[in-house]
Amino acid sequence: MKRQQARGTRSRPRAKKKARNKEWMLRLYTAGESARSTAARRNLETVCEKHLAGRYQIEVINLVEHPQLARGDQIVALPTLVRRLPPPMKKIIGDLSNEERVLVGLDLRAVPRRPRGSK
């Protein structure tokens, strides 16, 4: 089973709030080295280094080689990012190019509020 891991480096002081020091475990399901899969991996690494430096672990699972692994996290589209930790589990489908959507999807940023009176 081919699994690749990338770890962030610790760059924040330990005196930060406990919530900020959580370890993030992310699993990215890909379809080999397709353009979308490669873009998703690159975009995810960029977001993690910017917002989770030193506090994340990425596991990349190639479903072309190991399709049976899709069942565990109920993967129906690729690429799919699964946030394993911290709970609750979250999923984001796509190439992760919209940083704001990724941050909201991972609960790193609150959903933007609309001004009153707008639809």
C-alpha positions as CSV (number, residue, x, y, z in Angstrom):
1,M,0.0,0.0,0.0
2,K,1.6,3.2,-1.1
3,R,1.0,6.1,1.3
4,Q,2.9,9.3,1.2
5,Q,3.2,11.7,4.1
6,A,4.2,15.3,4.4
7,R,4.7,17.0,7.8
8,G,4.7,20.6,8.6
9,T,7.5,22.1,10.6
10,R,6.9,23.7,14.0
11,S,7.1,27.5,13.7
12,R,4.7,28.8,16.3
13,P,5.6,29.3,20.0
14,R,4.2,26.7,22.4
15,A,2.6,29.4,24.5
16,K,-0.4,29.7,22.1
17,K,-3.9,28.6,23.1
18,K,-4.4,24.8,23.4
19,A,-6.9,24.9,20.5
20,R,-4.2,26.3,18.2
21,N,-1.8,23.5,19.1
22,K,-4.0,20.7,17.9
23,E,-2.5,18.2,15.6
24,W,-4.4,18.1,12.3
25,M,-4.6,14.8,10.5
26,L,-5.7,15.2,6.9
27,R,-6.2,12.4,4.3
28,L,-6.2,13.3,0.6
29,Y,-7.7,10.7,-1.8
30,T,-6.4,11.1,-5.3
31,A,-6.6,9.5,-8.8
32,G,-3.0,8.9,-9.4
33,E,-1.0,11.8,-10.7
34,S,-3.9,13.5,-12.6
35,A,-3.8,17.3,-13.0
36,R,-6.6,17.8,-10.5
37,S,-5.0,15.4,-8.0
38,T,-1.6,17.2,-8.3
39,A,-3.3,20.6,-8.0
40,A,-5.2,19.5,-4.9
41,R,-2.0,18.2,-3.2
42,R,-0.1,21.4,-4.0
43,N,-3.0,23.6,-2.9
44,L,-3.5,21.7,0.3
45,E,0.2,21.9,1.2
46,T,0.1,25.7,0.6
47,V,-2.9,26.2,2.9
48,C,-1.5,24.0,5.6
49,E,1.9,25.8,5.6
50,K,0.1,29.1,5.8
51,H,-2.5,28.3,8.4
52,L,-1.3,25.1,10.3
53,A,2.5,25.3,10.1
54,G,4.0,22.6,12.3
55,R,0.6,21.2,13.3
56,Y,-0.5,19.0,10.5
57,Q,0.0,15.6,8.8
58,I,-1.1,14.8,5.3
59,E,-1.6,11.3,4.1
60,V,-2.1,10.9,0.3
61,I,-4.0,7.8,-0.8
62,N,-3.8,6.9,-4.5
63,L,-7.1,5.2,-5.3
64,V,-5.9,4.1,-8.7
65,E,-3.5,1.7,-6.9
66,H,-5.7,0.9,-3.9
67,P,-9.4,1.4,-4.8
68,Q,-10.6,-0.7,-1.8
69,L,-9.4,2.1,0.5
70,A,-12.3,4.4,-0.7
71,R,-14.8,2.5,1.3
72,G,-13.5,3.5,4.7
73,D,-14.2,7.2,4.3
74,Q,-17.0,6.7,1.8
75,I,-15.2,8.4,-1.1
76,V,-17.4,9.0,-4.1
77,A,-15.5,11.7,-6.0
78,L,-11.8,12.6,-6.5
79,P,-9.9,14.4,-5.3
80,T,-11.4,14.4,-1.8
81,L,-9.8,15.8,1.3
82,V,-10.9,14.2,4.7
83,R,-10.1,15.9,8.0
84,R,-9.6,13.1,10.4
85,L,-8.5,15.2,13.4
86,P,-9.6,17.3,15.1
87,P,-13.2,16.0,15.2
88,P,-15.7,16.1,13.7
89,M,-14.6,14.5,10.4
90,K,-15.0,16.9,7.4
91,K,-14.8,16.3,3.6
92,I,-14.0,18.7,0.8
93,I,-14.2,17.6,-2.8
94,G,-12.2,19.2,-5.6
95,D,-8.8,20.6,-6.4
96,L,-8.8,22.9,-3.2
97,S,-8.0,26.0,-5.3
98,N,-10.5,28.2,-3.5
99,E,-8.6,28.9,-0.3
100,E,-11.5,30.6,1.5
101,R,-13.8,27.5,0.8
102,V,-11.0,25.2,2.1
103,L,-10.6,27.3,5.3
104,V,-14.3,27.3,5.9
105,G,-14.6,23.6,5.1
106,L,-11.9,22.8,7.6
107,D,-13.3,25.1,10.3
108,L,-10.2,27.3,10.2
109,R,-12.3,30.3,9.3
110,A,-16.0,31.1,10.1
111,V,-18.5,31.2,7.3
112,P,-18.6,34.8,6.0
113,R,-21.8,36.5,7.1
114,R,-23.9,38.4,4.5
115,P,-24.9,42.0,5.3
116,R,-28.5,42.4,6.4
117,G,-31.0,42.8,3.6
118,S,-29.0,40.9,1.0
119,K,-30.0,37.6,-0.5
